[in-house]
Amino acid sequence: MDNTYANRSIHCTVNSCKFHNDKENYCSLESINVQTHEPNPTKVECTDCASFMCKDNCKGCM
């Protein structure tokens, strides 16, 4: 995966994600999947980026 691409439509600050752009706070994917773990989400904390994958050299993701 080439994470040097910065998709300016998807802002991201999760440095431990495999798809986080190395130089800017953007995702390198063309699109992402957002999911909820609540039956009726009403706060940002109720949603997650389902496209997240831990970087190969990430510590503490597992």
C-alpha positions in Angstrom: 0.0 0.0 0.0 1.4 3.4 -1.0 0.5 5.7 1.8 2.2 8.7 0.2 -1.0 9.7 -1.5 -3.1 12.2 0.4 -6.9 12.0 -0.2 -7.8 15.6 0.7 -11.4 14.5 1.2 -10.5 12.3 4.2 -8.8 14.1 7.0 -7.1 11.7 9.4 -4.8 12.0 12.5 -4.4 8.3 13.3 -0.7 7.9 12.8 -0.8 4.2 13.8 -3.1 3.4 10.8 -1.5 1.7 7.8 -3.4 4.1 5.5 -2.4 7.3 7.2 -0.4 9.6 4.9 3.2 9.8 6.0 3.6 13.5 5.7 0.1 15.0 6.0 -3.0 14.4 8.1 -5.0 12.7 5.4 -5.9 9.1 4.5 -4.3 7.5 1.6 -7.4 5.4 0.6 -9.8 6.5 -2.1 -12.7 5.8 0.3 -13.3 4.5 3.8 -16.0 2.6 5.6 -17.5 4.2 8.7 -19.5 2.0 11.0 -21.3 2.3 14.3 -21.4 0.1 17.4 -24.6 1.7 18.7 -28.2 1.1 17.7 -28.9 4.9 17.6 -25.6 6.8 17.3 -25.8 10.4 18.6 -22.1 11.2 19.3 -18.9 11.0 17.4 -17.7 8.4 19.9 -20.4 6.0 18.6 -18.7 5.7 15.2 -15.5 4.1 14.0 -13.4 3.9 10.8 -13.9 0.3 9.7 -11.1 0.7 7.2 -8.4 1.1 9.9 -5.5 -1.4 9.8 -2.6 -1.2 12.2 0.8 -0.3 10.6 3.2 -3.3 10.4 5.6 -1.6 12.8 2.9 -0.3 15.2 3.2 -1.1 18.9 0.2 -1.5 21.0 -2.5 -1.9 18.3 -3.1 -5.5 18.9 
